[in-house]
Amino acid sequence: MTTLSGMYNEMSPTFGAADALLRDYDCKAPFWFRWLTNLIEYAFTFLVLFTLIVRYIWNYIFTPFMSRFHVPFFRRRTRVSFQNDTVLITGAGGCLGRALAIEFAREARCLALLDVQKKPLDDLKHVLQQIYGKDHCRIYTYRCDLSDLNQLKYTITAIREELSDNISVVVNCAATAYFKDIVSHTDDEYQYTFIVNTLAPILITKDLLSGMISRNHGQIVNIVSCGALSGNAFSSSYSSSNAALLNFTETLSQELILAKATGVQATAVLPFYLDGGIYTSLRKYGKEKVLGATPQRFDEAAREIMSGLKFGRSPILLPSFQVQIVRCLRAILPDSVWSPFLLHVLGRTPTFVNQH
């Protein structure tokens, strides 16, 4: 079987020389490069612990103390409530969508849950009724394949009619991924990934945005991967489709400002490393611990997302510290340094088995 490295050696005479530094880092990368990268990872681990301690002191000791003296800078931010909201969640049968549904069900008046399979939705509805009771929150489930745009249009129309066009929170959580090199991708795989990850959330937002603006109340939440911040080897379709969705979210935020819709917010959520779901396949061919961060459980990620939404943070980065540093490094480092650094940190190697 021809490896990705061998394939590119045939395609480009310069790739063979670059491959020694960029790909096979364990054996061929210079000692100083491996030493510096490991030092950065250890520094991240220490800074994560230090940041957690500082944030705890700031949020739970210093800020409450200063707020007693009515210092404007230290006033606590008003928390957003979802008590009277109708929430639409796509991909609710998946790991993160399920966890978010459980969190929103604590406050929301009504939940509309979408997924490509019906059974996970029925199971989730049963779990929610067991946790909160049958009368706590109205729950509607809809089976919908987001790759079928006609079916998506029909489903959104049915939801608007059944819920009196009163959806105030949209969580675009559904996603799909193919982990393989660019040449091994088929045209259909690229098309399917972009429809599910990018086009479907855009069309859902477009259909429901007018009602939110007219009521001046709403929240658009797009779950985007940190792969949107930088390309990742063997995830071209996934990272590029998420990059498009991130760009759309930023564009939407700007247009809401121009429309003076102060009560409507567009928020991008960028998780870095989650424990399960579509991340499982990619983790098999990388490091278990990246930049001091271990894979985060979905219930923990959902709680952090809810906290970020309640306090109006945008974007919501998971974990915040590591992703902020990655954004800074990507902005200042040239590609000749950033690409080998990212490959080493993530643990990418040429011996990668294509996964879906």
Backbone torsions as a table, in degrees:
resi	resn	phi	psi	omega
1	MET	NA	127.5	-178.3
2	THR	-73.4	128.5	179.0
3	THR	-79.5	164.0	178.3
4	LEU	-62.7	-38.8	179.6
5	SER	-62.1	-45.3	179.3
6	GLY	-63.4	-38.3	-179.7
7	MET	-62.1	-43.4	-178.5
8	TYR	-74.1	-27.3	175.0
9	ASN	-61.5	-37.0	178.5
10	GLU	-72.3	-33.8	-176.1
11	MET	-78.8	-32.4	-174.8
12	SER	-139.4	126.9	-179.4
13	PRO	-70.0	-20.5	-178.6
14	THR	-88.8	-14.2	-175.1
15	PHE	-70.6	-31.1	-179.2
16	GLY	-61.2	-40.1	179.1
17	ALA	-69.4	-39.6	-179.7
18	ALA	-71.1	-28.7	-176.8
19	ASP	-62.4	-33.1	-179.8
20	ALA	-60.6	-35.1	-178.8
21	LEU	-90.4	-40.3	-170.9
22	LEU	-84.8	-30.8	-170.9
23	ARG	-106.3	-60.2	-173.0
24	ASP	-87.8	62.9	-170.5
25	TYR	-70.1	-29.8	-176.4
26	ASP	-59.9	-36.8	-175.7
27	CYS	-106.6	-31.7	-167.5
28	LYS	-112.3	-18.0	-178.5
29	ALA	-67.0	145.7	179.7
30	PRO	-59.5	152.5	-178.6
31	PHE	-60.9	-41.6	-177.7
32	TRP	-63.4	-33.6	-179.5
33	PHE	-68.3	-45.7	178.2
34	ARG	-64.8	-40.5	-179.9
35	TRP	-63.8	-44.5	-178.9
36	LEU	-66.1	-40.9	179.8
37	THR	-65.2	-43.2	177.4
38	ASN	-64.5	-37.2	178.1
39	LEU	-62.8	-41.3	178.5
40	ILE	-62.9	-40.5	180.0
41	GLU	-65.2	-42.1	177.0
42	TYR	-65.0	-37.4	177.8
43	ALA	-64.1	-38.7	177.1
44	PHE	-60.2	-43.7	-179.5
45	THR	-59.7	-43.8	179.0
46	PHE	-66.3	-43.0	-178.0
47	LEU	-67.6	-32.0	176.5
48	VAL	-61.3	-47.1	178.3
49	LEU	-62.1	-43.8	-179.9
50	PHE	-63.3	-41.0	-179.8
51	THR	-64.5	-41.1	179.4
52	LEU	-61.7	-41.7	179.3
53	ILE	-64.6	-45.9	-179.4
54	VAL	-63.7	-42.7	180.0
55	ARG	-64.5	-37.9	178.4
56	TYR	-64.1	-45.7	179.6
57	ILE	-63.0	-42.1	-178.0
58	TRP	-67.1	-46.6	-172.8
59	ASN	-77.9	-35.5	-170.6
60	TYR	-110.7	-8.6	179.2
61	ILE	-123.3	-58.7	-173.3
62	PHE	-70.0	-50.9	-177.4
63	THR	-62.8	-46.9	176.1
64	PRO	-59.4	-36.2	179.9
65	PHE	-66.6	-46.0	-178.9
66	MET	-71.3	-29.3	-179.5
67	SER	-68.1	-21.4	176.6
68	ARG	-64.3	-26.4	-179.1
69	PHE	-95.8	10.5	175.0
70	HIS	57.9	40.4	175.1
71	VAL	-78.6	121.5	-173.3
72	PRO	-56.4	-39.5	-175.8
73	PHE	-66.4	-26.2	-174.7
74	PHE	-105.8	14.1	177.9
75	ARG	-70.0	140.9	178.8
76	ARG	-71.0	138.8	179.3
77	ARG	-73.6	146.2	179.4
78	THR	-71.6	129.8	-179.5
79	ARG	-82.3	138.0	177.0
80	VAL	-80.4	139.9	178.5
81	SER	-113.6	144.3	177.9
82	PHE	-111.2	24.7	-172.0
83	GLN	-64.1	-36.1	-176.3
84	ASN	-106.9	18.9	-173.5
85	ASP	-98.1	152.2	169.8
86	THR	-105.4	122.0	-170.1
87	VAL	-112.2	128.5	174.5
88	LEU	-106.2	125.7	-179.1
89	ILE	-125.5	120.2	173.8
90	THR	-90.3	153.2	-177.5
91	GLY	64.9	31.1	-175.3
92	ALA	-69.2	-18.4	178.6
93	GLY	-81.9	-10.7	179.2
94	GLY	-82.6	-177.7	-173.3
95	CYS	-65.1	-57.3	-177.9
96	LEU	-71.5	-38.9	178.4
97	GLY	-60.9	-40.0	177.8
98	ARG	-63.8	-44.5	179.9
99	ALA	-64.6	-38.6	178.2
100	LEU	-68.3	-36.8	177.4
101	ALA	-61.9	-39.6	178.5
102	ILE	-64.6	-39.2	-179.8
103	GLU	-70.3	-45.4	-179.0
104	PHE	-66.7	-30.5	-178.2
105	ALA	-65.4	-17.7	177.5
106	ARG	-62.4	-34.3	-172.7
107	GLU	-121.4	-35.1	-170.1
108	ALA	-62.4	149.2	177.3
109	ARG	-78.3	-31.5	-175.8
110	CYS	-152.0	142.1	177.2
111	LEU	-121.1	132.7	171.6
112	ALA	-115.2	113.8	-172.0
113	LEU	-109.5	127.0	179.9
114	LEU	-116.6	142.6	172.8
115	ASP	-162.4	161.1	-179.5
116	VAL	-73.8	-20.1	178.1
117	GLN	-117.0	142.7	-176.2
118	LYS	-84.0	-36.7	-174.4
119	LYS	-61.3	-45.2	176.6
120	PRO	-58.8	-32.8	178.2
121	LEU	-69.0	-43.1	178.4
122	ASP	-63.3	-40.2	177.4
123	ASP	-64.2	-41.7	179.1
124	LEU	-64.7	-41.6	178.2
125	LYS	-61.1	-41.9	178.1
126	HIS	-63.1	-41.6	179.1
127	VAL	-64.1	-44.5	-180.0
128	LEU	-62.3	-39.5	178.6
129	GLN	-69.1	-32.1	175.9
130	GLN	-70.1	-37.5	-177.9
131	ILE	-74.2	-48.8	-170.9
132	TYR	-108.1	-9.8	-176.4
133	GLY	94.9	154.5	-175.9
134	LYS	-70.0	-26.6	-176.2
135	ASP	-97.4	0.4	-176.5
136	HIS	-71.8	-40.2	-174.7
137	CYS	-151.4	133.8	175.7
138	ARG	-75.3	133.6	-175.3
139	ILE	-127.4	126.2	177.4
140	TYR	-120.7	137.2	179.7
141	THR	-118.3	142.1	-178.1
142	TYR	-139.1	126.9	173.6
143	ARG	-86.6	127.3	-177.8
144	CYS	-153.5	129.3	174.0
145	ASP	-91.4	109.0	-175.1
146	LEU	-66.2	-19.3	178.4
147	SER	-74.4	-15.3	175.6
148	ASP	-97.3	97.7	-172.7
149	LEU	-66.4	-30.8	176.2
150	ASN	-67.4	-43.3	177.0
151	GLN	-64.7	-37.6	177.8
152	LEU	-62.9	-44.9	179.4
153	LYS	-61.4	-43.6	179.2
154	TYR	-63.5	-42.6	-178.2
155	THR	-66.2	-43.2	179.2
156	ILE	-63.6	-39.6	177.2
157	THR	-63.1	-43.2	178.6
158	ALA	-63.6	-39.3	179.2
159	ILE	-65.0	-43.8	-179.5
160	ARG	-62.9	-38.6	179.0
161	GLU	-70.4	-42.1	-176.9
162	GLU	-71.3	-31.8	-178.0
163	LEU	-104.4	17.0	176.1
164	SER	59.3	33.3	176.9
165	ASP	52.3	45.3	-173.6
166	ASN	-121.5	29.7	179.7
167	ILE	-76.6	124.0	-176.6
168	SER	-112.9	-13.5	178.1
169	VAL	-134.7	127.1	176.8
170	VAL	-120.0	125.1	177.8
171	VAL	-116.2	104.7	178.4
172	ASN	-86.7	95.1	-173.3
173	CYS	-111.8	-15.8	-177.6
174	ALA	-66.9	139.8	179.8
175	ALA	-158.3	158.1	174.0
176	THR	-138.2	162.2	-176.5
177	ALA	-152.9	141.7	169.2
178	TYR	-120.2	123.0	-179.5
179	PHE	-106.3	99.3	179.8
180	LYS	-162.8	167.0	179.9
181	ASP	-71.1	164.5	-172.0
182	ILE	-60.7	-44.6	-176.2
183	VAL	-66.0	-30.4	-178.6
184	SER	-77.6	-15.8	175.9
185	HIS	-66.0	138.3	171.1
186	THR	-90.0	162.7	177.7
187	ASP	-61.3	-39.8	-179.8
188	ASP	-64.9	-35.0	179.6
189	GLU	-67.1	-42.3	176.0
190	TYR	-62.7	-45.0	-178.8
191	GLN	-63.4	-45.5	-179.5
192	TYR	-61.7	-43.4	-178.2
193	THR	-63.8	-44.1	-178.1
194	PHE	-70.1	-33.3	177.9
195	ILE	-66.8	-48.0	-176.9
196	VAL	-71.1	-45.3	-173.0
197	ASN	-83.4	-25.9	-172.8
198	THR	-122.3	-58.0	-172.7
199	LEU	-67.5	-42.1	-179.6
200	ALA	-61.4	-48.4	176.4
201	PRO	-59.6	-36.4	179.5
202	ILE	-65.7	-43.7	-178.7
203	LEU	-68.6	-38.0	176.9
204	ILE	-62.4	-45.4	179.2
205	THR	-61.8	-44.6	-179.0
206	LYS	-60.1	-41.1	-177.7
207	ASP	-69.4	-32.4	-173.5
208	LEU	-102.5	-8.6	-173.6
209	LEU	-69.0	-38.0	-176.4
210	SER	-59.1	-41.9	179.1
211	GLY	-64.6	-38.4	178.6
212	MET	-65.5	-42.0	-179.3
213	ILE	-66.4	-40.2	-180.0
214	SER	-65.1	-33.8	176.6
215	ARG	-87.9	-10.1	-175.4
216	ASN	52.2	44.6	179.3
217	HIS	-156.1	123.1	178.1
218	GLY	169.5	167.2	-179.0
219	GLN	-145.9	123.6	173.4
220	ILE	-107.1	117.7	-177.8
221	VAL	-117.6	115.5	179.0
222	ASN	-109.0	117.9	178.2
223	ILE	-81.6	111.9	-176.0
224	VAL	-120.3	145.3	177.4
225	SER	-82.6	155.0	173.5
226	CYS	-64.5	-14.8	173.4
227	GLY	-61.0	-16.0	176.8
228	ALA	-69.3	-22.0	-178.0
229	LEU	-78.6	-25.3	-179.0
230	SER	-158.8	147.0	176.9
231	GLY	-63.5	146.4	178.8
232	ASN	-126.1	132.8	-180.0
233	ALA	-58.5	136.9	177.9
234	PHE	71.6	13.9	175.9
235	SER	-138.7	42.0	-174.2
236	SER	-62.3	-45.1	-178.5
237	SER	-67.6	-40.6	-177.6
238	TYR	-69.7	-50.2	-176.0
239	SER	-68.6	-38.7	-179.2
240	SER	-70.7	-36.3	176.9
241	SER	-67.2	-35.5	176.8
242	ASN	-71.4	-33.8	176.7
243	ALA	-63.0	-39.0	177.6
244	ALA	-65.2	-40.0	179.4
245	LEU	-68.1	-36.9	176.7
246	LEU	-63.6	-43.1	177.9
247	ASN	-62.3	-40.3	177.7
248	PHE	-62.5	-41.6	180.0
249	THR	-62.9	-42.4	178.1
250	GLU	-65.6	-39.9	177.2
251	THR	-63.3	-42.0	179.0
252	LEU	-61.9	-40.9	178.9
253	SER	-60.2	-41.1	180.0
254	GLN	-67.1	-40.5	-179.6
255	GLU	-69.0	-32.0	175.8
256	LEU	-66.2	-34.5	175.9
257	ILE	-65.6	-44.6	179.2
258	LEU	-65.2	-32.5	178.6
259	ALA	-80.4	-2.7	-178.4
260	LYS	56.5	33.8	176.5
261	ALA	-90.3	75.0	-174.4
262	THR	-67.5	-20.0	-179.0
263	GLY	-91.0	0.7	-179.8
264	VAL	-114.4	132.2	-177.3
265	GLN	-130.4	140.6	174.3
266	ALA	-110.7	126.0	-174.3
267	THR	-128.7	131.1	173.4
268	ALA	-100.7	134.7	177.4
269	VAL	-111.1	123.9	-176.1
270	LEU	-118.1	88.2	174.2
271	PRO	-76.5	143.8	-176.3
272	PHE	-95.6	-47.1	-170.3
273	TYR	-152.4	103.8	-178.2
274	LEU	-110.5	156.0	-172.9
275	ASP	-96.8	86.1	177.7
276	GLY	126.7	-170.9	179.0
277	GLY	63.6	-142.4	-177.7
278	ILE	-71.6	-12.6	178.5
279	TYR	-76.3	-19.0	-175.2
280	THR	-61.7	-44.8	-178.1
281	SER	-62.8	-42.3	-177.2
282	LEU	-70.0	-34.7	-178.7
283	ARG	-66.9	-23.0	179.6
284	LYS	-64.7	-21.8	-175.1
285	TYR	-119.6	29.6	176.4
286	GLY	-148.8	-166.7	-177.7
287	LYS	-84.5	148.3	178.2
288	GLU	-75.4	-28.4	-179.5
289	LYS	-125.7	122.1	-175.9
290	VAL	-122.7	121.7	178.9
291	LEU	51.8	42.1	177.2
292	GLY	77.9	3.8	-177.4
293	ALA	-110.9	125.1	172.5
294	THR	-90.9	159.2	179.6
295	PRO	-54.5	131.7	-176.3
296	GLN	-90.5	137.4	177.4
297	ARG	-68.1	150.6	-175.9
298	PHE	-67.5	-36.0	179.2
299	ASP	-67.3	-35.5	176.4
300	GLU	-67.7	-41.6	178.2
301	ALA	-62.7	-40.8	179.7
302	ALA	-63.5	-39.7	178.4
303	ARG	-65.7	-38.9	177.8
304	GLU	-67.1	-38.0	177.9
305	ILE	-64.0	-44.5	178.6
306	MET	-61.9	-41.3	178.1
307	SER	-62.4	-42.2	178.2
308	GLY	-64.2	-39.5	178.2
309	LEU	-66.4	-39.8	-178.8
310	LYS	-65.9	-31.9	-179.6
311	PHE	-99.5	7.1	172.9
312	GLY	73.7	25.0	179.6
313	ARG	-77.0	140.6	177.2
314	SER	-157.6	124.4	-3.7
315	PRO	-76.5	166.2	176.5
316	ILE	-101.1	117.4	-175.7
317	LEU	-107.3	132.4	-178.0
318	LEU	-128.7	112.0	-9.4
319	PRO	-79.4	148.9	-170.2
320	SER	-62.2	-46.8	-173.0
321	PHE	-64.0	-51.3	-177.9
322	GLN	-61.3	-42.5	-177.4
323	VAL	-68.2	-37.0	177.1
324	GLN	-62.0	-42.9	178.6
325	ILE	-64.7	-41.4	178.5
326	VAL	-60.9	-41.2	178.6
327	ARG	-62.5	-40.5	179.3
328	CYS	-67.1	-45.3	180.0
329	LEU	-62.7	-41.3	-179.8
330	ARG	-63.7	-32.1	-177.4
331	ALA	-75.4	-30.5	-172.3
332	ILE	-104.1	-24.1	-175.9
333	LEU	-86.6	138.9	173.6
334	PRO	-69.8	159.4	-178.0
335	ASP	-59.7	-32.3	-178.6
336	SER	-65.2	-22.6	177.0
337	VAL	-100.0	-41.3	-175.6
338	TRP	-65.2	-43.7	-175.5
339	SER	-61.8	-50.6	177.6
340	PRO	-66.1	-34.2	178.2
341	PHE	-62.7	-45.5	-179.0
342	LEU	-66.4	-40.8	178.3
343	LEU	-60.6	-41.0	-179.7
344	HIS	-69.4	-43.9	-178.1
345	VAL	-63.8	-42.9	-178.4
346	LEU	-79.2	-16.9	179.4
347	GLY	80.1	28.4	179.3
348	ARG	-76.1	137.8	177.5
349	THR	-133.8	163.3	178.5
350	PRO	-65.4	-26.7	-178.1
351	THR	-82.4	71.6	-175.5
352	PHE	-114.7	127.0	179.6
353	VAL	-90.3	128.8	-179.6
354	ASN	-61.2	134.9	-177.2
355	GLN	-132.7	154.2	172.3
356	HIS	-128.7	NA	NA
